[in-house]
């Protein structure tokens, strides 16, 4: 599984519409509206790196209202929440 975080800038009057359209794209698991330099952050989860081109370059970047993107590909995930959940299985 490949995970990528896509920072997205939109036209200021189209943030909710862009978020809805992006969330409908297969391979996008979540879309967040955020404060700061970016308007939205989308999380893409695909099977292979090549699939990112389809999801991000061919679909997400063509959503009307998007003015810019920047993609960060995750190498590893670290989460104490996940570790706690794994070690607590079957203890109840």
C-alpha positions in Angstrom: 0.0 0.0 0.0 1.3 3.4 -1.0 0.1 6.5 0.9 0.5 10.0 -0.3 -0.5 13.4 1.2 -1.6 15.9 -1.3 -1.6 19.6 -0.3 -4.1 21.5 -2.4 -4.7 25.2 -3.1 -8.1 26.1 -4.6 -9.9 29.2 -5.6 -11.2 30.7 -2.4 -14.8 30.4 -3.3 -14.7 26.7 -4.3 -13.1 24.9 -1.3 -16.2 22.9 -0.3 -17.0 21.9 -3.9 -13.4 20.9 -4.6 -13.3 18.8 -1.4 -16.5 17.0 -2.4 -15.2 16.2 -5.9 -11.8 15.1 -4.6 -13.4 12.8 -2.0 -15.3 11.0 -4.8 -12.1 10.0 -6.6 -11.3 6.3 -6.2 -8.0 6.1 -4.3 -8.6 9.2 -2.2 -9.4 8.0 1.4 -9.9 11.4 3.1 -10.0 15.1 2.4 -9.5 17.7 5.1 -10.0 21.5 5.0 -7.1 23.1 6.8 -5.7 26.4 7.9 -2.4 27.7 6.7 -0.8 27.9 3.2 -3.0 25.1 1.8 -6.8 24.9 1.6 -7.2 21.1 1.6 -5.1 18.1 2.3 -6.1 14.8 0.6 -4.8 11.4 1.6 -4.3 9.0 -1.3 -4.0 5.3 -0.7 -3.2 3.1 -3.7 -1.6 -0.3 -4.3 1.4 0.8 -6.4 3.3 4.0 -7.0 2.2 3.9 -10.7 -1.4 4.3 -9.4 -0.6 7.7 -8.0 -0.3 9.1 -11.5 -3.8 8.1 -12.3 -5.3 9.3 -9.0 -3.3 12.6 -8.6 -2.2 13.7 -12.1 -5.0 12.4 -14.2 -8.0 13.0 -11.8 -7.3 15.1 -8.7 -5.3 17.8 -10.4 -8.1 18.3 -13.1 -10.8 19.1 -10.6 -12.2 22.5 -11.4 -11.1 25.2 -8.9 -7.8 23.6 -8.0 -5.0 26.1 -8.5 -2.0 24.1 -7.2 -0.9 20.9 -5.5 2.1 19.4 -3.8 2.4 15.7 -3.1 4.4 14.0 -0.3 4.8 10.2 -0.5 4.9 8.4 2.9 7.7 5.9 3.5 6.6 4.5 6.9 3.7 5.1 9.3 4.4 5.5 13.0 1.4 5.5 15.4 1.3 4.8 19.1 -2.5 4.4 18.7 -2.0 1.5 16.2 0.6 -0.1 18.5 -1.7 0.2 21.5 -4.6 -1.4 19.5 -2.5 -4.3 18.3 -1.2 -5.2 21.8 -4.6 -5.0 23.3 -6.3 -7.5 21.0 -7.9 -10.4 22.9 -7.3 -8.9 26.4 -11.0 -8.1 27.1 
